[in-house]
């Protein structure tokens, strides 16, 4: 164990996830602008904004719906590291492949492969951390892992926004397009993560193959109507949709605020900065005082922090709103994963924790798709929709979520 109860293997996996997230988050800023450069007339009469949402969302859909299956497969195999490595290989190759895309269809296929890669990696990573951490340090270890992930996730949009703003680069005697350079940097970062996991991460000695059937409950015989893990998964879905609304409508935001893609990258990263600062201390605090108070307060804060983005008229104000959204996310994400780990049955951490990572990934898919559709009804509409979902999340936490040692 490192200081504060962080396992060395968790630290190594978190560092690898940071590098991997740096590469993946490049695409959040790059892809909408890349698509806007034009790949011909959008098919089926779709608008460019909606088609961008479909392409971005493909990652989230396949990532999300694949996770229960890959999570359960890692339970049955008792080999988490193998799944992490397989996913990173797919993510690395697909990142390089964007440079060869020449149509909307090819972009969709590449994005789909990225979703499959993430589905292989994420549940196995979270299950490995859950098994290494143990109940007494679960919140802190989840917080450290997510903090590192978000450091990479936050740096990616800032760097990629700056790259595509410059447009072209001279590297030796070659002139390199900014988009192609961004895709190459993303691929190399994920390759570095692959090396880190290969060298420094091992399967937990607590991991053993499970032969039990897939076990997920919707309803509970306990003090709440819904099973607490299922309830946390719904809350995670609503949170993810609310925070992911912004990516598809980047051109609309930039026009409204009269700003560059680089500024949009800063705004996107402001959310991440808040989480980086708060994930770890909140995770450790949830180990001491309980998970539910943080989850409830975070969902309550998410409501106004999402709604206000529809009325903001300056770039600096948007940075502030995204920062407060990040505070809300920090209060929910690590405590919710830790609480799900508290409830998860032995031998089922891959499949049961994948419910939360699945719904979070699904939310990152539905958020861009929703905003791509809803922005046609007014700039405020997507943000009002997200705030409404956050309010429903508050109600679910109030009535369906409890700490296992504080039963109502």
C-alpha positions in Angstrom: 0.0 0.0 0.0 1.0 3.6 -0.7 0.1 6.3 1.7 -3.6 6.9 2.4 -4.3 3.2 1.6 -3.7 3.4 -2.2 -2.5 0.1 -3.6 0.5 0.3 -5.8 -1.2 -1.7 -8.6 -4.1 0.7 -8.4 -1.7 3.7 -8.7 -0.1 2.1 -11.8 -3.4 1.4 -13.4 -4.5 4.9 -12.6 -1.4 6.3 -14.2 -2.0 4.2 -17.3 -5.6 5.3 -17.4 -4.5 9.0 -17.3 -2.4 8.5 -20.4 -5.1 6.6 -22.1 -7.7 9.2 -21.3 -5.4 12.0 -22.6 -5.5 10.2 -25.9 -9.2 9.5 -26.0 -10.3 13.0 -24.9 -8.4 14.5 -27.9 -11.4 13.4 -30.0 -14.0 15.3 -28.0 -12.8 18.6 -29.4 -11.3 17.4 -32.7 -14.1 15.2 -34.1 -17.0 17.8 -34.2 -14.7 20.3 -36.0 -13.2 17.6 -38.2 -16.7 16.5 -39.3 -17.6 20.2 -39.9 -14.8 20.4 -42.5 -17.1 18.4 -44.8 -17.4 14.8 -45.9 -20.0 15.4 -48.6 -23.8 15.8 -48.1 -25.1 14.2 -44.9 -27.1 11.1 -45.8 -30.8 10.6 -45.2 -31.4 14.3 -45.0 -29.8 14.5 -41.5 -28.4 17.8 -40.3 -24.7 18.1 -39.7 -25.3 18.6 -35.9 -27.5 15.5 -35.6 -25.0 13.4 -37.7 -22.2 14.6 -35.5 -24.2 13.5 -32.5 -24.8 10.1 -34.0 -21.1 9.6 -34.7 -20.0 10.7 -31.3 -22.7 8.7 -29.6 -21.8 5.4 -31.4 -18.8 5.2 -29.0 -21.0 5.5 -26.0 -23.7 3.1 -27.1 -21.3 0.2 -27.9 -19.1 1.0 -24.9 -22.2 1.0 -22.6 -24.1 -2.0 -23.9 -20.9 -4.1 -24.2 -19.8 -3.5 -20.6 -22.1 -6.0 -18.8 -21.0 -8.7 -21.2 -17.2 -7.9 -21.0 -17.5 -7.4 -17.2 -19.2 -10.7 -16.8 -16.6 -12.4 -19.1 -13.8 -11.0 -16.9 -15.6 -12.4 -13.8 -15.8 -15.8 -15.4 -12.2 -15.8 -16.7 -10.7 -14.2 -13.5 -8.3 -12.4 -15.8 -8.9 -8.6 -15.6 -5.6 -7.5 -17.1 -6.1 -9.4 -20.4 -9.4 -7.5 -21.0 -7.7 -4.2 -20.2 -4.9 -4.9 -22.7 -7.2 -6.1 -25.4 -9.3 -2.9 -25.1 -6.3 -0.6 -25.3 -5.1 -2.3 -28.5 -8.4 -1.7 -30.2 -8.5 2.0 -28.9 -4.9 2.6 -30.1 -5.5 1.3 -33.6 -8.8 3.1 -34.1 -7.3 6.4 -33.0 -4.7 6.2 -35.8 -7.4 5.1 -38.3 -9.2 8.5 -38.2 -6.5 9.9 -40.5 -7.6 7.5 -43.2 -11.4 8.2 -42.9 -12.9 9.6 -46.1 -16.7 9.4 -45.4 -19.3 9.7 -42.7 -19.6 5.9 -42.8 -15.9 5.3 -42.1 -16.0 7.7 -39.2 -19.0 5.8 -37.8 -17.2 2.5 -38.1 -14.0 3.8 -36.4 -16.0 5.3 -33.6 -17.8 2.0 -33.1 -14.5 0.1 -32.8 -13.4 2.7 -30.1 -16.6 1.9 -28.2 -15.8 -1.8 -28.3 -12.3 -1.1 -27.1 -13.6 0.9 -24.1 -16.1 -1.8 -23.3 -13.3 -4.3 -22.9 -11.1 -2.0 -20.8 -13.4 -0.1 -18.4 -15.3 -2.8 -16.4 -12.1 -4.9 -15.9 -10.2 -1.8 -14.7 -12.9 -0.8 -12.2 -13.3 -4.4 -10.9 -9.5 -4.7 -10.5 -9.5 -1.6 -8.4 -12.4 -2.8 -6.3 -10.6 -6.1 -5.6 -7.3 -4.4 -4.7 -8.9 -1.7 -2.5 -11.1 -3.6 -0.1 -14.1 -2.0 1.7 -12.0 0.3 4.0 -10.3 2.1 1.2 -12.7 1.7 -1.7 -13.8 5.3 -1.9 -10.3 6.7 -1.7 -8.9 4.3 -4.3 -11.8 5.0 -6.7 -11.2 8.7 -6.2 -7.4 8.4 -7.0 -8.2 6.3 -10.1 -10.7 8.7 -11.3 -8.5 11.7 -10.5 -5.7 10.4 -12.7 -8.2 9.5 -15.4 -9.6 13.0 -15.4 -6.2 14.7 -15.4 -5.6 13.1 -18.8 -9.2 13.7 -19.9 -8.8 17.4 -19.1 -5.5 17.9 -20.7 -6.6 16.3 -24.0 -9.2 18.9 -25.0 -6.9 21.8 -24.2 -4.0 20.4 -26.2 -6.2 19.2 -29.1 -8.0 22.5 -29.3 -4.7 24.3 -29.6 -3.5 21.9 -32.3 -6.5 22.2 -34.6 -6.6 26.0 -34.0 -3.1 26.2 -35.5 -4.2 23.9 -38.4 -0.8 23.0 -39.9 2.6 22.2 -38.4 6.1 21.9 -39.9 7.8 18.7 -38.6 11.2 18.5 -40.1 10.7 18.8 -43.8 7.0 17.7 -43.7 3.8 19.8 -43.4 1.4 18.0 -41.2 -2.3 18.8 -41.0 -3.5 19.6 -37.4 -6.2 17.0 -37.5 -3.8 14.2 -38.5 -1.3 15.3 -35.9 -4.1 15.2 -33.2 -5.1 11.6 -34.2 -1.4 10.5 -34.1 -0.9 12.0 -30.7 -4.0 10.3 -29.4 -2.9 6.9 -30.8 0.6 7.3 -29.3 -0.8 8.2 -25.9 -2.9 5.1 -25.8 0.0 3.0 -26.9 2.0 4.4 -23.9 -0.9 3.3 -21.6 -0.7 -0.2 -23.2 3.0 -0.4 -22.2 2.3 0.8 -18.7 -0.4 -1.8 -18.0 1.7 -4.5 -19.6 4.7 -3.8 -17.3 3.3 -2.6 -14.0 -0.2 -4.0 -13.5 -1.1 -7.5 -12.5 -4.3 -9.3 -11.7 -5.3 -9.2 -8.0 -4.5 -12.3 -6.0 -8.2 -12.0 -4.8 -9.4 -12.5 -8.4 -10.5 -16.0 -9.2 -12.7 -17.4 -12.0 -16.5 -17.2 -11.2 -18.9 -19.9 -12.4 -22.0 -18.3 -11.0 -24.7 -17.0 -13.3 -25.0 -13.3 -14.2 -26.7 -11.5 -11.3 -28.3 -8.1 -11.6 -31.4 -7.1 -9.6 -33.8 -4.2 -10.5 -35.9 -4.5 -7.4 -34.9 -5.0 -3.8 -36.3 -6.8 -0.8 -34.5 -4.3 1.4 -35.6 -0.8 2.7 -36.0 0.6 -0.8 -38.1 -0.4 -3.8 -35.2 -0.4 -6.3 -32.0 -2.4 -5.9 -29.4 0.1 -4.7 -26.9 -0.7 -7.4 -29.6 -0.3 -10.1 -30.7 3.0 -8.5 -27.1 4.3 -8.6 -26.8 3.2 -12.2 -29.8 5.4 -13.1 -28.4 8.3 -11.2 -25.1 7.8 -13.1 -27.0 7.8 -16.4 -28.7 11.1 -15.6 -25.5 12.7 -14.5 -23.6 11.6 -17.6 -26.3 12.9 -19.9 -26.2 16.3 -18.2 -22.5 16.8 -18.5 -22.2 15.4 -22.0 -24.7 17.8 -23.7 -22.0 20.3 -24.6 -19.8 18.3 -27.0 -22.1 18.0 -30.0 -23.2 21.7 -30.0 -19.7 23.0 -29.9 -20.2 25.1 -33.1 -23.3 26.6 -31.6 -21.6 27.4 -28.4 -18.6 29.0 -30.2 -20.8 31.2 -32.3 -23.0 32.3 -29.4 -20.0 33.1 -27.2 -17.8 34.3 -30.2 -14.9 32.1 -29.2 -12.4 29.7 -30.8 -12.2 25.9 -30.4 -9.3 26.4 -28.0 -11.6 28.3 -25.6 -14.2 25.6 -25.9 -11.5 23.1 -25.0 -10.8 25.2 -21.8 -14.5 25.2 -21.0 -14.7 21.5 -21.4 -11.6 21.0 -19.3 -13.0 23.2 -16.5 -15.4 20.4 -15.6 -12.5 18.1 -15.4 -10.3 20.4 -13.3 -12.9 20.6 -10.6 -13.1 16.8 -10.5 -9.4 16.4 -10.4 -9.2 18.7 -7.4 -12.0 17.0 -5.5 -12.3 13.4 -6.5 -9.7 12.0 -4.1 -10.6 14.0 -1.0 -14.3 13.3 -1.5 -13.5 9.6 -2.0 -11.6 9.4 1.2 -14.3 11.4 3.1 -16.9 8.9 1.8 -14.9 6.1 3.4 -15.3 7.8 6.7 -18.7 9.4 6.8 -20.7 7.5 4.2 -21.3 7.7 0.4 -24.9 8.9 0.2 -24.5 12.5 1.5 -22.0 13.3 -1.2 -24.1 11.7 -4.0 -27.2 13.6 -2.9 -25.5 17.0 -2.6 -23.7 16.5 -6.0 -27.0 15.8 -7.8 -28.6 18.8 -6.2 -25.8 21.0 -7.4 -25.9 19.6 -10.9 -29.4 21.0 -11.5 -28.5 24.7 -11.5 -25.0 24.2 -12.9 -26.5 22.6 -16.0 -29.5 24.9 -16.5 -27.4 28.1 -16.3 -25.3 27.1 -19.3 -28.3 27.8 -21.6 -28.4 31.4 -20.5 -24.7 32.3 -20.4 -23.4 34.9 -22.8 -19.7 35.1 -22.1 -16.8 32.6 -22.4 -15.6 33.1 -18.8 -19.1 32.5 -17.4 -19.2 29.2 -19.3 -15.9 28.2 -17.7 -17.4 28.9 -14.3 -20.5 26.9 -15.0 -18.6 23.9 -16.2 -16.4 24.1 -13.1 -19.5 23.9 -10.8 -20.7 21.0 -12.9 -17.4 19.4 -12.2 -17.8 19.8 -8.5 -21.2 18.1 -8.8 -19.7 15.2 -10.7 -16.9 14.8 -8.2 -19.4 14.4 -5.4 -21.3 11.7 -7.3 -18.8 9.6 -9.3 -16.3 8.0 -6.9 -18.8 7.7 -3.9 -21.3 6.0 -6.3 -18.8 3.5 -7.5 -17.6 2.8 -4.0 -21.2 2.4 -2.7 -21.9 0.0 -5.6 -18.7 -1.9 -4.6 -20.0 -2.1 -1.0 -23.2 -3.8 -2.2 -21.7 -6.0 -5.0 -21.6 -9.8 -4.4 -18.3 -11.6 -4.3 -17.3 -12.8 -7.7 -19.7 -10.3 -9.4 -17.7 -7.0 -9.2 -17.0 -7.0 -12.9 -20.7 -7.4 -13.9 -22.3 -5.4 -11.1 -20.0 -2.4 -11.1 -20.3 -2.4 -14.9 -23.9 -1.3 -14.4 -22.6 2.1 -13.3 -19.8 2.4 -15.9 -22.3 1.2 -18.5 -24.9 3.8 -17.7 -22.3 6.5 -17.5 -21.1 5.5 -20.9 -24.6 5.4 -22.2 -25.2 8.9 -20.8 -22.1 10.2 -22.7 -23.8 8.7 -25.8 -27.3 10.0 -25.2 -26.0 13.5 -24.1 -24.5 14.4 -27.4 -27.3 12.8 -29.4 -30.0 14.6 -27.3 -28.3 18.0 -27.7 -28.0 17.5 -31.4 -31.7 17.0 -31.6 -32.9 19.4 -29.0 -30.8 22.4 -30.1 -33.1 22.8 -33.0 -35.9 23.8 -30.6 -33.7 26.6 -29.1 -30.3 27.0 -27.6 -31.6 26.7 -24.0 -33.5 23.4 -24.6 -30.7 20.9 -24.2 -29.6 22.4 -20.9 -33.1 22.5 -19.5 -33.5 18.9 -20.5 -30.3 18.0 -18.6 -31.3 20.0 -15.5 -34.6 18.1 -15.5 -32.8 14.7 -15.5 -30.5 15.9 -12.7 -33.6 16.8 -10.6 -35.0 13.3 -11.2 -31.7 12.0 -10.0 -32.1 13.9 -6.8 -35.4 12.2 -6.2 -34.0 8.8 -6.8 -31.1 9.4 -4.3 -33.5 10.7 -1.7 -35.9 7.7 -1.9 -33.9 4.7 -3.3 -30.2 5.0 -2.1 -28.8 4.3 1.3 -25.4 3.5 2.9 -25.4 -0.2 3.8 -24.6 0.6 7.5 -27.3 3.3 7.7 -30.6 1.5 6.8 -33.7 3.6 7.0 
